[in-house]
Amino acid sequence: MLVTIRGRSRPFRTVAFDAEHNEVLLIEQRLLPHEFKVVPTLDFRQTAVAIRDMVVRGAGAIGATAAYGLAQGARAFRGSDTHKFRGYLDTVYQTLKAARPTAVDPVNAMNQVRAAMRSGRTVKEKQALALAAAEEFANEDVRHCEAIGRHGARLIRNGTNVLTHCNAGWLAFVDVGSATAPMYAAQAQGKKFHVFCDETRPRSQGATLTAWELAQQGISHQIIADSAAGHLMQRGRIDLVVVGSDRTLGRTGEVANKIGTYTKAVLAARHGIPFYVAIPLSTIDWNLKSGFDIPIEERHASEVLGAWGSHQRSTRSERPARRAYVRVANPSSGALNPGFDVTPPELITGIITPVGIFKPKELWNRRRELGGTH
C-alpha cells in the first residue's frame, strides 16, 4: 500500500526481507499512527521477540514474519552437517511458534517453508529453498488478500455503513489486508461508503491502525468506542460487519479473533445485520475439532490498566512524537487480559476466502478447494 509521509507517497509492505544482511524488515506498528518507522530484526530470536511484543501483529503478517524468521535462522547456520542443521532448525521453529500461540498462520507458514526445504540435499540448498519458500508465502498472502477483495466487494454498496473490529488491514498482512480488502476493492470501483472502526481495547488497534490505514487511503471513517456498536446497530446505522480472524477451524467454522469479536457477532445477530469474516487460506486450522481447544493468549495486565499514547509535538516538527504509558485504572487493582475470543459458526453469515464466500459449515466439505489435505 502507499504510505504518505510529509507529502510524499511510496509503496511499502508490512513485512520484507533483506537477503544481503539476513534481516527481517518490519513496520514498527507500536509507533503508529504517530510515527512511521521500518526496523530490522538481526536474528531469529529477535524476530520471535518482535512477534511476541507486537512490533508486528496480525495473522498474515506474523505468518510471513515467522516464515522469514525460519529462513533467517536457517541461513545463519554455519556448517554442512545436515543432522545438526535439522536439530538447529527445530529450535528456530519452536522459538518462532511459541511467540504468539493463538494464531495458526505462523505454524502454517513455517510448515510450508520446511516442506519446501525437504527437496534440498545439502545445507546450502536447504537454506536457499527456505528463503524462496518464505518469499512465496509472502507473495501468496498478497494474492489471497487481493482475491478476498474481489469476492467481498459485492457486499459493499453505495451508502453502506460498515463496522470492523481490531485491525485486519494491510498492516496485519503483507499487503492489502483481509477485512479491509473488500473496502479497498469497493473504493477502486468508485463506491461511496462509511466505516466505523471499533477502538478495540485494550491495545486500540482499530483506533491507531485501522483508522490510520483508512485515512491514508482516503476512505470515510469514524472511530467509535467498543461499547457504542450496539447503540449504532439499534438505531440502524450499521449495515454490515466485516472482521478478520487469527484462526478459523475448518472442521467447525468457529473463528478466533481479537477479544470483543464474539460480542459484535452476538449484537449483529440480535439486530439482523450480516456478519462476515475475511481470511486467507493460511488462517484455516484443519486439525482442531473445537474452539475450546484453541489456545487463548493471556496478555499482560498493563494493557488493560493503562494506555500508550503520544505527546504530540507540532505537526511542523521533524522530530518523532514521544510515546508514553499512562496508568488509567485504580493503582491497587489487577486485571485479566485474554487477547482473543471464539465466535461460533451460527453467528457468522459467511467466510470470505480467496476462493469465494462460504457458510462456516461449508469449509470442511470444500477443503480441497481451500487447501486442506485431509
Rosetta blueprint (number, residue, H / E / L):
1 M L
2 L E
3 V E
4 T E
5 I E
6 R L
7 G L
8 R E
9 S E
10 R E
11 P E
12 F L
13 R L
14 T L
15 V E
16 A E
17 F E
18 D E
19 A L
20 E L
21 H L
22 N L
23 E E
24 V E
25 L E
26 L E
27 I E
28 E L
29 Q H
30 R H
31 L H
32 L L
33 P L
34 H L
35 E L
36 F L
37 K L
38 V E
39 V E
40 P E
41 T E
42 L L
43 D L
44 F H
45 R H
46 Q H
47 T H
48 A H
49 V H
50 A H
51 I H
52 R H
53 D L
54 M L
55 V L
56 V L
57 R L
58 G L
59 A H
60 G H
61 A H
62 I H
63 G H
64 A H
65 T H
66 A H
67 A H
68 Y H
69 G H
70 L H
71 A H
72 Q H
73 G H
74 A H
75 R H
76 A H
77 F L
78 R L
79 G L
80 S L
81 D L
82 T H
83 H H
84 K H
85 F H
86 R H
87 G H
88 Y H
89 L H
90 D H
91 T H
92 V H
93 Y H
94 Q H
95 T H
96 L H
97 K H
98 A L
99 A L
100 R L
101 P L
102 T L
103 A L
104 V L
105 D H
106 P H
107 V H
108 N H
109 A H
110 M H
111 N H
112 Q H
113 V H
114 R H
115 A H
116 A H
117 M H
118 R L
119 S L
120 G L
121 R L
122 T L
123 V H
124 K H
125 E H
126 K H
127 Q H
128 A H
129 L H
130 A H
131 L H
132 A H
133 A H
134 A H
135 E H
136 E H
137 F H
138 A H
139 N H
140 E H
141 D H
142 V H
143 R H
144 H H
145 C H
146 E H
147 A H
148 I H
149 G H
150 R H
151 H H
152 G H
153 A H
154 R H
155 L H
156 I L
157 R L
158 N L
159 G L
160 T L
161 N E
162 V E
163 L E
164 T E
165 H L
166 C L
167 N L
168 A L
169 G E
170 W H
171 L H
172 A H
173 F L
174 V L
175 D L
176 V L
177 G E
178 S L
179 A L
180 T L
181 A H
182 P H
183 M H
184 Y H
185 A H
186 A H
187 Q H
188 A H
189 Q L
190 G L
191 K L
192 K L
193 F L
194 H E
195 V E
196 F E
197 C E
198 D E
199 E L
200 T L
201 R L
202 P L
203 R L
204 S L
205 Q H
206 G H
207 A H
208 T H
209 L H
210 T H
211 A H
212 W H
213 E H
214 L H
215 A H
216 Q H
217 Q H
218 G L
219 I L
220 S L
221 H E
222 Q E
223 I E
224 I E
225 A L
226 D H
227 S H
228 A H
229 A H
230 G H
231 H H
232 L H
233 M H
234 Q H
235 R L
236 G L
237 R L
238 I L
239 D L
240 L E
241 V E
242 V E
243 V E
244 G L
245 S L
246 D L
247 R E
248 T E
249 L E
250 G L
251 R L
252 T L
253 G L
254 E L
255 V E
256 A E
257 N E
258 K E
259 I L
260 G L
261 T H
262 Y H
263 T H
264 K H
265 A H
266 V H
267 L H
268 A H
269 A H
270 R H
271 H L
272 G L
273 I L
274 P L
275 F E
276 Y E
277 V E
278 A E
279 I L
280 P L
281 L H
282 S H
283 T H
284 I E
285 D E
286 W L
287 N L
288 L L
289 K L
290 S L
291 G H
292 F H
293 D H
294 I L
295 P L
296 I L
297 E L
298 E E
299 R L
300 H L
301 A L
302 S H
303 E H
304 V H
305 L H
306 G E
307 A E
308 W E
309 G E
310 S E
311 H E
312 Q L
313 R L
314 S L
315 T L
316 R L
317 S L
318 E L
319 R L
320 P L
321 A L
322 R E
323 R E
324 A E
325 Y E
326 V E
327 R E
328 V L
329 A L
330 N L
331 P L
332 S L
333 S L
334 G L
335 A L
336 L L
337 N L
338 P E
339 G L
340 F E
341 D E
342 V E
343 T E
344 P L
345 P H
346 E H
347 L H
348 I L
349 T L
350 G E
351 I E
352 I E
353 T L
354 P L
355 V L
356 G L
357 I E
358 F E
359 K L
360 P H
361 K H
362 E H
363 L L
364 W L
365 N L
366 R L
367 R L
368 R L
369 E L
370 L L
371 G L
372 G L
373 T L
374 H L
